[in-house]
Amino acid sequence: MDIALNLANCAFDAGEVPVGALVISPEGQIVSEAFNQVEKLQNPTAHAEILALEKACALLSRKRLVGYTLVVTLEPCPMCAAAAMHYRIDRIVFGAYDPKGGGVEHGACIFSHRQSLHRPEIIGGVQEQESQILLKNFFQQMRSTSC
Amino acid sequence: MDIALNLANCAFDAGEVPVGALVISPEGQIVSEAFNQVEKLQNPTAHAEILALEKACALLSRKRLVGYTLVVTLEPCPMCAAAAMHYRIDRIVFGAYDPKGGGVEHGACIFSHRQSLHRPEIIGGVQEQESQILLKNFFQQMRSTSC
């Protein structure tokens, strides 16, 4: 999670919502790293999780990530949670809970339906405060800049 | 929807789950077209809707599709429905309902939560039978090939 938080800091410095993500192999190796790039790529789906998952599959030349772990600083939104389901990721470890935009423990609760094709292990709230502080600082800065 | 069904047929011919999608401008012009490319791209997120939405934004050099319509032959999965939400698409017109994998009228019901940032108009069941027959034929063919 320290590495994911560093990636989130990179997003912050780039003017992106500070979220960082990485994919870890069953052997504990980091396969891919990414941070939010919605503004840079002008693509609202360029979330850290999607970019890290895509990168991992491209590097491994495969389309599923069975046995792999997604680590991300913020609770994934419904799109990212459902993408992780399509990738058949085994475990999602996330930092801050996101009652407004999260789709794992809130709102759509992607893995809680009987239609859910795949249910990864979920570990939320890891280094929650660090992630929350980063997000809070970012949005405070955004508000003060836009005034 | 006829054009989306033609695109779904292209997916069928390419050995992909037959789903086609297009994005239509507020003036009624087709902005982008795509069909499922999960196998070709070895990317489980390369659904017709995601590809059509990405292409539309790239062509228009913008990151939101306010006023635009997504037409797709099958009820979007939760990932695609949530992506359409991030793109702020105004209307989703889909063909066959998908009780197993759909995320608009089934399962995660992406737009039915108070956390949903955006609620497009939904028109489902348009030329439902044509889409259903195509999907049924595809999976029948898959089963007979794998026996």
Interface residues (C-beta under 8 A of the other chain):
Chain A: V38 Q42 N43 P44 T45 I50 L53 E54 C57 S61 R62 K63 R64 C77 P78 M79 A81 A82 A83 M85 H86 Y87 R88 P99 K100 G101 G102 G103 H106 G107 A108 C109 I110 H113 R114 Q115 S116 L117
Chain B: V38 Q42 N43 P44 T45 I50 L53 E54 C57 S61 R62 K63 R64 C77 P78 M79 A81 A82 A83 M85 H86 Y87 R88 P99 K100 G101 G102 G103 H106 G107 A108 C109 I110 H113 R114 Q115 S116 L117
